[in-house]
Amino acid sequence: MAPKLYRTCKRYLKKEEEIEEVLADAFYTIFTKIEQLKEVGAFEAWSRKITVNQCLQQLKRNVNFNLYLEDNQYLQPESTQETPLEEEDLLNLLNHIPEGCKTIFNLFVIEGFGHKEIAVMLNISEGTSKSQLNVAKTKLKAMVNVLYYQKVK
């Protein structure tokens, strides 16, 4: 279970110290609130939700989700050969888009939350959530095209 929750933290946070701190907080919450779990079979989803919420609390301290940051420079392809895109590669590319976009992409695409839920969780408008998701998708698509398919728009 710990490796899965670690990967969940890694999707939202960049710094190893933050990941470890949030993961420790998540485990503390899981163990101190275990009596609230109604079905043993739902443990994995329940613990992942706690972990995501801990990540969001950490991000809310440092990220203004209503702002867009400057574009990060795209990574340069290491070879000119077409390379298959793996899940891990996509998750690594998420670290090269602005934090707000990355968080909303994770919540919407990976965790399956709707824009209304995300807006409430992050205290932003539904339109901001949609806009940030669109920016994330656009930036990811551009990076995938450059890095994996050598297509420049």
N, C-alpha and C positions, 0 to 999 in steps of 0.2 A: 504494500500500500504506500509506503514512504516514497519509493521512486516515482509513482504516478503523481502523488501530490507535489513532489519536487518539480516534476515537469510542468505541472499546472502553474506553479509559482514562476518558473522560468519563462513561461509564455507572457507573463505580465511584467516581470521585473528584470532588470539587466544586471544589477550589482549582486555579486555572490553573497555579500554580507546581508543585504536586504532580503534575499531569497531565504537564507538560513534563519533570519530573525522572524520573518513572516511564517515560515514553515513551523518553527518552534511555537509561535503563538497559535497557529492553527491546531497543532497537536494538543496544546494545552486546552484549548476550547473543546476539541473533540473529546478528550478524556474527562473534562469537568462537566460536560453536558451530555454524556453518553446516555443518561437516563431519559433524555428527551427523544431518543431514537425509538420510533414505534415499531419498525420492522427491521429485523436483522439483515434481510436481503437488500435493504436500501442503504446499507452502511456506506458503500462506495460513493454513491451519488450524494448522500448527506455530507460526508467528509469533504468531497470535492467542492460542494457549495460553500461550506465553512471556509475552505482554503481560498476560494475565489473572493469571498467577502473580505477576508483578511488582506488579500492583495489589493483590493479596491480601496480599503481604508488607508493602506500605505500610499497608494497612488494619489488619493485625494489630498494628502498632505503636501504633495510636491508638484502636481500637474493641474493646469487650468485647462479643462476639457473644451472650453469655448474658444481657445486660441489655436491657431495653426502655427507650427514652427517652420523655420526655413527648411527648404529641402536639404536632406543629407545627400552628399555625393554618392553616386552609385558605385558599387564595387566594380573593379575591373575584372573581366573574365580572365581566368588563368590559362585557358586554352581556347583555340578556335574550333574545337570539336564539339558537336552537339552532345550535350550531357542530359541524361534523364533527370527530371525533377522529382526528388523524393520528399516525403512529408517533413523530414528533419531539415531539409534545405529551405522549405517554405517557412518553417518556424524560425530558422536563423535569419531569413530576410526580414521578418517582422521587427527585428532589432534595429533596422535601418529606416524605419518610418517614425514620425512623431509619436510620442507617448499616447496622446489622446486617441489618435487614429488606431494605434496598435491595440489599445485597451478595448475600444468599441468593436474592432474586428474580432478580437478574441471572444468577447461576450456574445456577439451576434452569430458569427460563423461557427465557432468551436463549441461554445457553451449552449447555444441555441436560444438565447433570450431575445425577445422582441424589442423594438425600438421604444415602446412605452415603458417596459420594464427597465431598460437601460437608462432612460431619461430619469426615472425615479431613483435608481441606484446611484447615479452620478450627479443628481441635482442639476440636470441640463434640460434643454427642450428636446422634444422628439425630433424636430428638424435638425438640431445640432448633431444628434446621434446619426441620423441618416446622412448628413453631409460628411461627417467624419468617416463613416463607413465607406462612402463613395471615394473620398480622398485616399483611404487606405487601399482600396481595391485598385485604383488607378496607379498608385505608386508601386504596389506589388506587381501589377501586370507589366509595368515599364521595366522594373528590375528583372523580372523573369525573362522578358524578351531580350534584354541586353545580355544577361549573364548566361542564359541557357539556350537561347535560340539565335543569339547575335543579331537581333533585329533592333535597329534604332529608329524610333518614330520620327 
